[in-house]
Amino acid sequence: MKGKAIIFSAPSGAGKTTIVHSLLDRIPSLRFSISATTRQRRPTEIDGRDYHFLSIQDFKNKLNSEELLEWEEVYSDTFYGTLKQEIERIWSEGNHVIFDVDVKGGKKLKKILADRAISIFVKVKNEKVLRDRLEMRNTESEEILNMRVNKAAEEMREEKHFDTVVLNEDLDEAIGEAEAIVKSFIYQ
C-alpha cells in the first residue's frame, strides 16, 4: 500500500482538530503528522504528542537544513511546519498520514503532495460561531483571541482552494461526512 495524505485545514475554532482525532479513532490506517511549532505549549499539551515544540532558533535551524516539507510564520515569531521525517516514518510503516494544519499550510501541502493528497476545508456558518468557540476554549488572551478571529475571517474565504469542504454545524454529522470522504480517498 502506497501511503496517502489527508490534509485538514480550517480557521481556528472550526473544529478540525476534533474531527481529525475522531478519524484517528475510526480509521486504523491513519497516523497523525505531529507539526513543529514555536508557539507556547498549552497546559494540556504534550511535546511530541500534540506538537514538536521548538525554540525559534531550533525551528530556523531545521528550516536551513531542509528538514521541513512546508512551514509558515502564522503570527509574528510563531512558526508552524511539517517535518519531513514525520511523513516518511508514517509512510514507511505502511500507513496514511493525516494533517491538522492552518489554511496556508494546507494549500502548500496539497501543492507539494499533489494527487497523493486530498485537502479538506472545515468551515462553520459564520465568524460569530468561531468567536464563540474560541471564547469557550478559554485558552487565549483577549488580544490573541481578536487576532485569531481576524485571521479566521480571511481564512474563511480560502475554501475554494481545497478539494472538498465539510460544514461543521453538527459535530457528529461533520465527523461522519469527513470519515466517508477520507475512506473513499484512501480505499479507491
N, C-alpha and C positions, 0 to 999 in steps of 0.2 A: 504494500500500500504506500503510495506516494503521499506524504503529508500535505494537507491543505491549510489555509489560513482563513480564519473568520475574524473580521475586524468590526468591532462595535465602537461607535462614536456617538457623542451626544453632548449637548450643553450640560454644565453642572446641574444636578438636580433632576435630570430627566429619567433616571432610574436604570441607566445602562449597567452599572456595577451589580445591582440586584439581579438583573436579567442574566448577566454573564455568570454569576455564581450559581444561579438556578440551573443554567445549561450545563455547567461543570458537574452538577449532581445528577443530571438526567442523561448525559451522553458520555459514556465511559471513555471514548477515544479522544476526548478534548483535554488539553492541558493549557493552563493559564500562562501567558507570557508575562513575567514579572518585569515591569518597567523600572528604569532607573530614574531617580528624581533628586533634585537638590532642595525640595521643599521640606519644611519641618515635619517630623513624624507626629501623627495624632496619637493620643494616649492608647487607643485600641489597636494601633497598627504594629506589626512586627516586621523588622528588617529581614528581607529575604523571603517573606511570605506575601506581604502586601506590595512592597516596593523594595528596590535596592536603594537605600538612602545613601547618597553620596554628598561630599562637600562639592562646592562649585569647582575647586581645583581638580578634584578627582574626576568629575564629570568632563571637564575640559581635556584632561589627560586621555580619557577614553575616546573622546572625540578626535583628538590629534593622532591617536594610534589606530584610528578607523575601526574601533570596536562597536560602534553604533550603526545600526541599519538606518535609523532615522532619529531625528531629535528636533526639539523645538524649545525656544525660550517663551514659555506660555505667559508668564508675567515677568517683570523685571527681576533678573537674577534667580528666577525659578525655572529650572530646566527639567524637561522630561525627555526620555529617549528609550529606544528599543535596543537592547544588547543583542548583537548577532549570535552570541553563544547560547542565549535562551532559545532561540528558534532552532538552531542546529541541534541542541540537546533534545528538544521535543520531537523533531522530525526523525532523528537518529533512533529514537525509541519506538518509531512506528505510529506515532500519534499525530493529531491535528492540533494546531496552535490557535488559541483564541486570544484576541487582544481587547483590552478595555482602554481606549486612548482618546485624547481630545480630538476635535474635528480636524485640525490641521494635520495631526499625526495620522489620523485615519486616511485622509486623502493621500498623504505621502506613501503610506504603506501599500495602499491599493495600486498606486502608480508603480512602485518597486516590484510588488509581488504579482501584479497583473492577473492573469487567468487562474493562478494558483490560489487566489483570494476572492472572497466576497466581502463587500463593505455594506454594513447595516447601520443606518442612522436611526437613533431612538429620539422621538420627539414627544412633546406634550402640547396640550391645546394652546397655551399662551404663556407669556412671561410671568404673569401673576402666579401660575401654578409652580413655576420654577422657584420664584422668590419664596413662596410658602414652604416648599420642600426644603430649600436651603436653610430657612429660618428654623424649621423643625429639627434639623441636624444639631443646631446649637454648637457648631464647631469652629465658626469663624467670627472675627470681629465685624462690627458694622461696616467698617471701611472695606474689608476683604469681601464681605457679602455683596456690597454695592458693586465692587469691581467684577465679581463673578456674574452678577445679574446683567451688567452692561455687556460683558463679553458674551454671555449666553444669547442676548438679543441679536448680536452679529452672527453667532454660530447657527441660529435657527434658520438663517437664510441659505445655509450651505447644503441642505438636504439633497438638492438636485445633483450634487456631485457623487452621490452614493448609489450603489446598485439597487438598494431597496430601503424602505422606511417602515419602521414599526411605531405606531402611535401608542404611547403608554398612558391611557386614561384608566384602564382597569389592569392592574398588575398581572393577575392570573391570565387574562386574555393576551396580554403583550408577551408574556413568557411562552405561552402556547404557540403563538404566531412565530416568535423567534425560533423556537425549537423546530417547528415544521420547516422553516426556511433553511436552517443550518443542516438538518438531516437530509433534506433534498439536495443540498450542495455537496455534502461530503460523501453521500452514498450514490451519487449519479454516475 
